[in-house]
Structures are given as C-alpha cells and as structure tokens.
C-alpha cells in the first residue's frame, strides 16, 4: 500500500494562525511537524509484524510467523509496498547461534504456501524433520520471494479462482490461450503500476538484508537450493558483512546462462550415464549399446507414442509420450537421483513394459505437470520477470538454435522452452552486465552438486567456486538436483558446515558412491 503524502504539503493553511502564535506555541508546532515527518519516513522503512501462524508444528516444536513490509522500489520509498510472509522455525533450545535463512528455488517457489487448500505447507515439505539437526541450537528462517506465493502483490498469472480447477484447467489451455492469458496479465500489472524491474534477484537479496535488520541480526547463515543459490550469491555480493557461512545446493551462479547451452548440458548428462553403464559389468552386459537404445527409443516415440494410463492425485488420466515427453520423463529420473533405472525403463518400454516409465511419469505429472498439458506453460509472473530479465535477455539466439539442431534428441527439452514466446510478451529490459558478473566473496561457502543434475550441472558449481576464496565444491557422483534432501550424507555435510564453516575440514562421509545398476535391475524385476 502506498504511503500517505507528507502533511507538510498543507502548511499554507496555518499561515494566519502562526502570525498570532507565541514562540512556545511555534516550538510545539515545529516538534509536532517533525514527529509527523519522522512518522511518514517510518512508513517507508522495512518493518516486521507478527501474524497468526497457520502451521501446526509437532509436539515440542515451535514456529513464529511474521509479515515483512518493504518498499517495492527502495529508491522510491514513498511508493508501493511489498508484503512478504516469513516463518521462524524455532530452535529446540533457546537459540544460541546465528540462524540459517533458507532461500527457495524457482524463481517462484513458495515454501510457505501449501500446494492444496487447507494443507500445512511446512508439513508438506517435511520441514520439521529436514531441519531437526540445525534447530538443535539455531532458528531456521524462511522468507517468501517477492512476487510469488506468500507475497503481496503476487504476480501469478493463472488464478484458479478464475479458471476453475487449476490442474484440470491448465491441461486444456492451448498455446493461443496461454498467450492471451499472459498478455492480459501483463497489461493488468501495468494498470496496477507494478514495477516489474523491482522483482529481480538484487531486490530479493535486499529483502533478506531487511529481514535480518528488522530481526536485529548482525550475522546469518544462508542455505540456498537451485535458484536460491543465485539469490544467496547476490546476498553475499550486496551484503558481504551480513553472511557468516553459506551452503549452495544445485549452484546457479549469475555468470552462467541456463537457456544458452541447455542442449549441451542434457547431452553431457546422458554421456555420463553411458560411460557409467559401460564401466559396470552388469549394465554393460544387459545394455551393450545403451546410447543407440536410448536415442532410438526417444525417436521411435514420435512415430509410435508410448501410451500409459497414469493414476494421478485427481484421478486416472491416459497420456501419450512423444519423443519430447519421453525425454522429459528420463530427465525427471535423473533429477530425482534415479539415473541407474533409466536403462531398465527404456528397454522395458521397447518391449511393452511401461511400469517404470509409468512410475516416474506419475511423479512428474503430480509434482510439476507438463505431460498432459497441450503445451508447455509458464504462468508464474515472478519467474518470467527474473528469467526474461537475467537469462533470456543475454542469450545468443542464433547460437542457441544451432546448438539445439546439432544435439539431436538431446535438444528436445531446450526446443520446448517457452522463453522465446513469453519473454517478448512480458516486456522486461535485460539486466545490466554488472549483475551477470561472478560473485567474489571470502564468505566460507560449501557448494553441492549432483553428477546427474542437468538443471544446475556440476560445471556451474565449479565455476562459482573459482571466485569464492574460502569455498569447497563437493560432487555427489550418483545424485541429481538438490542433493541435501535426497541423500543423508549431503544433509550431514550441509548441517556440519553450518556449525563449523571450514572448507578444509575432512568430509564426514563419502559423496563418490557410483550408480548401483544391480540394485536398479532388482528393483525393476520386482515392480508390481
């Protein structure tokens, strides 16, 4: 809500009275006006207010809920305000150490908003178990992203109240309808005078600093996942004295461009799979020509789509996997650290056994969607604002097209990107080149990557670490995207680093466990 205009604009009304006033009366008026000026200024400064929690922590755990109010544009503090939800998961005992701030991914993730009405978002995300070790002596702080769920304004363009059942309705949206929705949404934001240039990574970084300031915190720890790592790196750049230590999981530094080389990143992930299979006796014997098998199965799905009956949260749905959707399911398996099952899933599908594909297709559709929709969609306004500004605006589009063509089946996911369609509609100027420079910092930093993470590949973690003078990059050989929640070892490394941020300390566990193709084969054999 915009701040009210300062009352001193109306001082001309007091002229006749001032001519008859005593100096004492005048002093009282001056003090009163000064108080009004200060009060008006206070409205423009960040403020933190308690609100009722909707979360239900387990017995023995506590949570406090707040709303952080900050200017939309910090250079125009009298303008629009942004309200952000924040939750503090309290330490088991009285907090005796600097808290850990969790920075979510996306951009556009909303960890404080449940995916289904009436659910508990913290329970959905298993936050109480996931943070139990950290909360022995530290609070865990979760802040909403400005422009996403938990924020006012919320830039989401797909309102289920308007479009009916969101999951079902989105499946019916054609490409032209998608374009119309985005055009109307962008025009509506213009009418409301929402400044989309202020929904950016630097603005989100300043929100973190403002929250720390309103909580009277001199130092904080950062834990960012996926896009949250870029968010965290920007906090380290803009507020270097604030951060005690950082853990970056699935590293997305500002100097890399996710749209430019996606086809090559996907190809390298599959090349790793082929090499790992060839190095394993069982996999080599069962799948002697794995590359040709995988590429052939993907291509064949265009001539004869793989038909699967999915059992979803909202009921059964038939799906036909063409080449692009077939690849989507395989990439989802990599992301979820199930790359060892890909050879069995592919050879099974070629012989009419789609049980493994069905298992992961159901998981993908329930979590992210994309298989049943008529076309890939991106209605998240914050995602559009950040990615169009910070990524697509810097893409060499001709080079990108050539790379997609050269990579064959591995370019199918990049070909399905909606950035070429929605960025011209969204109309945000590219970020200045300075924002795309590497973050240089001496903050102790642990960087975590999964070998099969094609969303934020290990090379990006290595690139970020080159500019962080007190850092360590740990690669998990068999994992995918977001390793700390997928592997107990990765979770222990995160928690121990927050307690003792020494990059040179010996690792408490080994990250180099290879893919277990034998266990994958047994699992595939025993599927119901």
Beta strands, then each sheet from edge to edge (+ up, - down):
strand 1: 47-51
strand 2: 63-71
strand 3: 81-89
strand 4: 100-103
strand 5: 140-143
strand 6: 151-152
strand 7: 220-225
strand 8: 243-249
strand 9: 306-312
strand 10: 315-321
strand 11: 444-450
strand 12: 471-476
sheet 1: 1+ 2- 3+ 5- 4- 7- 8- 11- 12-
sheet 2: 1+ 2- 3+ 6-
sheet 3: 9+ 10-
end
